């Protein structure tokens, strides 16, 4: 589980099993001949009549509660004891008439899904889904070409208790797969399925409205076609553009609204976005035009038919949807060693440049690196200004040592280097062991970023990575002089924004760490081994208490005998020993 665009990765979703004592049915009454609609009392009587007609008076006595009833839609939620589920279901299915009118009950088999976003149980909600909704989602996700474990359909016997319980397990397994898959969990189809209230807006239409308003003052641009779903963000849309007097030249327009890390004032945001078109660097993709207002930003760049570094790795077509391009590559193959060295060095150089300029980035991944010949060029500098969440946020938010944007960039570079080397993303983070690589120097860099030890000790700096053998001997032939003049006042605003972004990240990491500790403690406390230990300790404590209680009782009995007839207790003495004074100090050996 759902706020602005959330970090997919932090969702927790579970299909809740019905309680053992009761089952719940959502039913709908259909009256094909029309006429008066039954009230809730009449609806309840109709249910009882259906039971009596099929199962007699014994069936009519079956306890059934009408929990909710909507007269407008003739739908209701019924509660029945689990042992009577089949009786009720069959009676409703076979009922054919109501007050001499044709009728039919449709039993809607639905599942309650609890969705939680992040670690706070307060940020959770419930949704109701039918199997047909799962089936529709699964059909929509087929574009990914992934084999997803949706339980199969069953036409006969699908109301049996055993089948329903088994299907619930299967649907839970299905949800587990799609919500732990990094790309699927972030796609619009899955988010709309799990959080329909937050993702009901058509962002393509909103983007078109903003673009149309922009074109009123800039009539030289023209939209050729929307580039549907080519990116992973739900609230960032892309359009293929052209200039009216240069119809053969193709450009790409991207539109996005601010995210949760937008800390620049509206005035500073507009100024910073417009400044991007003046940035000149051999490893930053040129921006033709950029503008922003208080609600969104619009950036126009040249469109590259060759695509991004991710397109090269996955051998994908740039215009295809993100799910189709990257979820399940047909052939997994990394790049040549020289490409890895050159591209890696170029990306590190531009990261160093941005860090020195005090410009926050935090959005490095292979789909944000454009290929121009044999040169890598960074994309989407506007993302950090708008405060959009990083593609890898669900990973680095788990590790408290990755708490600066420089550290985030290095961590993201580790993901990118792994992808260039092996042709696919790592299965898990941290990485325990690395497959054979074209060079031991590649593994050395990966170990410094993606291993458990690296996560505990913190990320190396970009300067340190540039000094490592994999990149130190790479000769860069590009002679273009970097230029990116940022006024002092804007630098201060960017610095403040960067500090706020890092502060929010640190707070999120702290909450995740506390939640992980609590979960670990609860898991340990509830383990069978721990339960046995507690039972043994309880028995020992009980025996010790009983023993001490017996000793105390014995001592009291002894003292009572010694003081009998004297009215006071006195120490025992032997005939040959002097009687000690009543105030003497006591010593023991």
Secondary structure, 3 states (H helix, E strand, C coil): CCCCCCCHHHEEEEECCCCCCEEEEEEEEECCCCCCCCCHHHHHHHHHHHHHHHHHHHHHCCCEEEEEEECCCCEEEEEEEHHHHHHHHHHHHHCCEECCEECEEEEECEEEEEEEECCCCCCEEEEEEEHHHHHHHHHHHHHHCCCCCCCCCCCCCCCCHHHHHHHHHHHHHHHHHHHHCCCHHHCHHHHHHHCCCCCCCCHHHHHHHHHHHHHHHCCCEEEEEECCCCCCCCCEEEEEEEECCEEEEEEEEEEECCCCCCCCCHHHHHHHHHHHHHCECCCECCEEEEEECCCCEEEEEECCCCCEHHHHHHCCCCCCCHHHHHCCCCCCCCCCHHHHHHHHHHHHHHHHHHHHHCCCCCCCCHHHEEEECCEEEECCCHHHHHCCCCCCHHHHCCCCCCCCHHHHHHHHHHHHHHHHHHCCCCCCCCCCCCCCCCCHHHHHHHHHHHCHHHHHHCCCCHHHHHHCHHHHCCCCCCCCCCECCCCHHHHHHHHHHHHHHHHHHHHHHHHHHHHHHHHHHHHHHCCHHHHHHHHHHHHHHHHHHHHHHHHHHHHHHHHHHHCCCCCCCCCCCCCCCCCCCCCCCCCCC
